[in-house]
Amino acid sequence: MIVRERETEEGLLVAVCDREVLGETFETGDLSLTVTEEFYAGDEVDEEAVVDSLARATVANIVGTRSVALAVEAGFVEEANVLDIGETRHAQLLRLF
């Protein structure tokens, strides 16, 4: 999985994706998602590092079957809030303090 972290005025923004979806576009009906290198390209890491980043995130965008499954399994995202877009999955995390 690939993780990119950015500090923003609002807190830590984390982008996570499966390696194979980077650069791809997925569509379902009116919904379209492009997994751009500009936003998602970062470090290739293991599951433990992904969980660590998500635990510290204020906002996270998660794309890919494995990445989203890990976020759900680790309790960061509810399965009911996951979107199926084309042949991939997408979820967002927003922590309000």
JOVENSUL-V873520 format. One record per pair of residues at least 4 apart in sequence whose ideal C-beta (glycine too) atoms are under 7 Angstrom apart, sorted by the first residue. I is the first residue (numbers start at 1). J is the second residue. Records with the same first field share a line. If there is no record, write none. Layout:
BEGIN
I: J  J
END
This chain:
BEGIN
1: 16  17  18  19  45  50  66  67
2: 17  19  22  40  41  42  43  44
3: 14  16  42  43  45  49  50  53
4: 15  40  41  42
5: 12  14  53
6: 13
7: 12
8: 13
10: 58  59
11: 58  59
12: 56  57  58
13: 58  59
14: 53  54  57  60
15: 39  40  42  61
16: 50  60  62  67
17: 21  22  35  40  63  64  67
18: 64  65  66  67
19: 44
21: 35  63  64  88
22: 35  37  40  41
23: 35  37
24: 35
25: 32  33  34
26: 33  85  86  87  88
27: 31  32  85  86
28: 84  85  86
31: 85
33: 63  85  90
35: 40  63
36: 40
37: 41
45: 49  50
47: 51  70
48: 52
49: 53
50: 54  67  70
51: 55  74
52: 56
53: 57
54: 60  71  74  76  93
57: 93  95
58: 95
59: 93  94
60: 92  93
61: 92
62: 67  68  71  77  90  91
63: 67  88  90
64: 68  88  89
65: 69  88  89
66: 70
67: 71
68: 72  77  82  89  90  91
69: 73
70: 74
71: 76  77  91
72: 77  79  82
76: 93
77: 81  82  91  93
81: 91
82: 89  91
83: 89  90
84: 89
85: 90
END
